[in-house]
Amino acid sequence: MDLGDLRTQIDAVDEQIVDLYERRMDICRQVAEVKIETGKKVFDRDREKEKIAKVKSLTHTDFNKTGIGELFEQIMSMSRKLQYQLLTEKGTIGRLPFIGVDSLGDDRVRVVFQGAEGAYSQAAMHQYFGDTVNSFHVDTFRDACCAIEEGSADFAVLPIENSTAGIVNEIYDLLVEFENYIVGEQIIKIEHCLLGVPGGRIEDIRTVYSHPQSLMQSARFLSEHDWKQISLPNNAFAARKVAEEKDPSQAAIAGEYAGRVYGLEVLKKPVNQSDTNSTRFIIITNQKIFRKDAKKVSICFEIPHESGSLYHMLSHFIYNNLNMTKIESRPIEGRNWEYRFFIDFDGNLADSAVKNALRGLRDEARNMKILGNY
């Protein structure tokens, strides 16, 4: 037989496959109707494992066994998504435990930020809440989360990502540990300055203090000088230390605002190598609320340590036409080489497509948490 005849046979088989696929999906729709009436869950992990094992046993070669396993994983995944969509159409998707609000509060809200007076977090807070906001500061990110938990603050402002240095790992871990939720974000441009005591000179400097990320972002400038570099938890702490010790051999890398707060002189600016350096700050609270005009959803989940698990989870965004904008992973404490995934995607918790995707993700993940809508 020539190639044309073989292709004709393949076309005929493909037509049968399409017909059988549509027949199967029609039956899946009927299955969904029964599950709606009986209240049964869409996803039955044990049933699907048995089904895949059975169809693989019907094959005659190892190659076909692997292929048919992958094929039926996809078919059953698509069947589940069809059933989830039907649940949404029938209004049985359920309500999410979040309340839509027009605003985050009034002038009486109290906000906490990490660092000292003059920190970039304070600048982000003022841009988001205004210059007259009732606020206070704490030493660590954990302290800020605890302040919300104990009720001494309504909101906290925390840095979660820098455009050049990447994510702030600790913030991701704290979002899982504490029952806090993201309700807003603020992006500010970062312009690091070399700050010294009034009258100080660059040639007198021997030691520079700053946050580790700020030192890294200024590495090109620092490499031109033989200075001792000492890390501190926050840029504003560095500026405060230099101001308090009044030693002309010490300098801080921090923002110009911190220099004004502590009466330091700008010896050089900017010193960071990227002129597009920005930091994204998140606004968190312990209330399950979201602004009605929110446009981004953040979630995290754990998945079975099996081949294809992440692929199947991400397919929920595809089938619901949702644009995923970010994915990160963090190690799960106490479980070597297993990871928790953090995902941002466009949408609002009131959207049916978002509810549909979250329903499927929750059913198929080991556990899932909605981190916020903002």
Summary of the structure (lengths in Angstrom):
residues: 374
radius of gyration: 27.2
end to end distance: 61.8
largest distance: 91.5
contacts: 1176
relative contact order: 0.13
helix: 43%
strand: 25%
